[in-house]
Amino acid sequence: MPAPDAGRYQVFGSGLTVIFSNEVDAFPEWWLDNASPGATDMTVGFQRAMTSLSSSTGRLLCDGVYAFSTTGGAGRITLYNNVDIIGSGVNQTQFRDTHAGPATGDRQLLHKGTTVLDQVTIEGIYFVGNGIWALAEYTYGIGIFIQRATNLTIRNCKFKNWMNASIHVATTTTT
């Protein structure tokens, strides 16, 4: 499917899975209206946007304050090869963990599994954790959690209140 010619407003239903076939700049707001920036849980909108780019090359463009409060072992947002997450700068784009307590998968961005994450850039985002320390497992309270990566770039980002680690990359060939 080709991408819509649309700005930062809702185009698709939040339950709709769309897969783009060409290079696309996508917005999480296409799936979910960020009605109250910093309070609206944007996890579903972000994951739908990332999934839409999973079969192509693209950029997820972010501008504003986004809250993430979904709990569960799957984590927050699954990253895909050749899909960049680009913010408008640390003073303009903020990812805020608003979950009230530690839980398995308490992290903002996640790529986990046996496959290698390749050709990904994360840029211009201020990651704000919930500030809750969890002793039970090392994967709690991590801003970016990636198990294996090649050609990973994280630049011009800022991190605050991540109690275990701001960034955890287990294995990588280039950074």
C-alpha positions as CSV (number, residue, x, y, z in Angstrom):
1,M,0.0,0.0,0.0
2,P,1.4,3.5,-0.8
3,A,1.5,6.0,2.1
4,P,-1.2,8.6,2.5
5,D,-0.4,12.2,1.7
6,A,-1.3,13.3,5.2
7,G,0.1,15.4,8.1
8,R,0.1,14.6,11.8
9,Y,-3.5,13.7,12.2
10,Q,-5.4,10.4,12.5
11,V,-5.9,8.6,9.1
12,F,-6.3,5.0,10.2
13,G,-8.2,3.3,13.0
14,S,-6.0,2.4,16.0
15,G,-6.8,-1.3,15.4
16,L,-5.9,-1.3,11.7
17,T,-2.7,-3.0,10.6
18,V,-1.3,-1.4,7.4
19,I,1.9,-2.4,5.7
20,F,3.5,0.1,3.3
21,S,5.4,-1.3,0.3
22,N,7.6,1.7,-0.5
23,E,9.9,4.1,1.4
24,V,7.7,6.1,3.8
25,D,7.9,8.9,6.3
26,A,5.1,7.9,8.8
27,F,3.7,9.5,11.9
28,P,2.3,7.7,15.0
29,E,-0.6,10.2,14.9
30,W,-1.9,8.5,11.7
31,W,-3.1,5.7,14.0
32,L,-3.8,7.6,17.3
33,D,-4.5,11.2,18.1
34,N,-2.1,12.5,20.7
35,A,-5.0,14.5,22.2
36,S,-3.3,15.3,25.5
37,P,0.4,15.3,24.8
38,G,2.3,13.6,27.6
39,A,-0.9,12.0,29.0
40,T,-2.4,10.1,26.0
41,D,-0.9,6.6,25.9
42,M,0.6,6.5,22.4
43,T,2.0,3.0,22.6
44,V,-0.6,1.6,20.1
45,G,0.0,4.4,17.6
46,F,3.7,4.0,17.7
47,Q,3.6,0.2,17.3
48,R,1.1,0.4,14.4
49,A,3.4,3.0,12.7
50,M,6.5,0.8,13.2
51,T,4.7,-2.3,11.9
52,S,3.5,-0.4,8.9
53,L,7.2,0.2,7.9
54,S,8.4,-3.3,8.8
55,S,8.4,-4.5,5.1
56,S,10.0,-1.4,3.6
57,T,12.5,1.3,4.5
58,G,11.2,4.3,6.3
59,R,11.3,6.9,9.1
60,L,8.9,7.3,12.0
61,L,8.8,11.0,12.5
62,C,8.0,12.3,16.0
63,D,7.4,15.8,17.3
64,G,5.9,16.6,20.7
65,V,5.5,14.8,24.0
66,Y,4.4,11.1,23.9
67,A,3.4,9.0,26.8
68,F,3.9,5.2,27.0
69,S,2.2,3.3,29.8
70,T,1.3,-0.1,28.5
71,T,2.6,-2.9,30.7
72,G,3.5,-6.5,29.9
73,G,6.4,-8.8,28.9
74,A,6.4,-7.6,25.3
75,G,7.9,-4.3,26.2
76,R,6.9,-1.0,24.6
77,I,7.8,-0.6,20.9
78,T,9.3,-3.3,18.6
79,L,12.0,-1.9,16.3
80,Y,12.4,-3.2,12.8
81,N,15.3,-3.2,10.3
82,N,15.7,-0.2,8.1
83,V,13.2,1.9,10.1
84,D,14.5,5.0,11.8
85,I,12.9,6.9,14.7
86,I,13.6,10.6,14.2
87,G,12.5,13.2,16.7
88,S,12.6,17.0,16.2
89,G,15.3,17.4,18.9
90,V,15.5,16.8,22.6
91,N,13.8,20.2,23.3
92,Q,10.8,19.3,21.1
93,T,10.4,15.5,21.2
94,Q,10.0,13.6,24.5
95,F,9.1,9.9,25.1
96,R,7.8,9.7,28.6
97,D,7.3,6.4,30.5
98,T,4.2,7.1,32.6
99,H,3.7,3.5,33.9
100,A,3.2,3.7,37.7
101,G,5.5,0.8,38.6
102,P,8.1,-1.7,37.5
103,A,6.9,-4.6,35.3
104,T,8.6,-7.0,33.0
105,G,9.3,-5.2,29.8
106,D,9.3,-1.8,31.5
107,R,11.3,0.0,28.7
108,Q,10.5,2.4,25.9
109,L,12.1,0.9,22.7
110,L,12.7,-2.8,22.3
111,H,14.2,-5.2,19.8
112,K,14.4,-8.6,21.4
113,G,14.9,-12.0,19.8
114,T,17.2,-14.1,17.7
115,T,17.3,-11.8,14.7
116,V,19.8,-9.0,14.4
117,L,18.5,-5.4,14.2
118,D,20.2,-3.7,11.2
119,Q,20.4,-0.2,9.7
120,V,18.5,1.7,12.4
121,T,19.0,5.3,13.6
122,I,17.3,6.8,16.7
123,E,17.8,10.5,16.8
124,G,16.7,13.7,18.5
125,I,14.6,12.3,21.4
126,Y,14.5,13.0,25.1
127,F,13.7,9.7,26.9
128,V,12.2,10.2,30.4
129,G,11.8,7.1,32.6
130,N,9.4,6.7,35.5
131,G,12.3,6.7,38.0
132,I,11.2,3.4,39.7
133,W,14.0,1.0,40.6
134,A,13.4,-2.7,40.2
135,L,15.8,-5.2,41.7
136,A,14.2,-8.4,40.3
137,E,15.5,-8.2,36.7
138,Y,18.0,-6.2,34.8
139,T,15.5,-5.4,31.9
140,Y,13.4,-3.1,34.1
141,G,13.7,0.6,33.6
142,I,15.7,0.8,30.4
143,G,15.2,3.5,27.8
144,I,16.4,1.5,24.8
145,F,16.9,-2.2,25.0
146,I,18.5,-4.0,22.0
147,Q,19.9,-7.5,22.2
148,R,21.8,-7.7,18.9
149,A,22.5,-5.0,16.3
150,T,24.6,-4.1,13.3
151,N,24.8,-0.5,12.0
152,L,22.9,1.0,14.9
153,T,23.1,4.8,15.4
154,I,21.8,6.6,18.5
155,R,22.6,10.3,18.3
156,N,21.5,13.6,19.8
157,C,19.3,11.9,22.4
158,K,19.0,12.7,26.1
159,F,18.0,10.3,29.0
160,K,16.6,10.9,32.4
161,N,15.3,8.7,35.3
162,W,16.1,5.3,33.8
163,M,16.9,3.4,36.9
164,N,18.8,0.4,35.4
165,A,20.3,1.8,32.2
166,S,19.5,4.5,29.6
167,I,20.7,2.3,26.8
168,H,21.4,-1.5,26.8
169,V,22.9,-3.0,23.7
170,A,24.1,-6.6,24.3
171,T,26.0,-7.2,21.0
172,T,26.7,-4.8,18.1
173,T,29.2,-4.6,15.3
174,T,29.1,-0.8,14.7
175,T,27.6,2.1,16.7
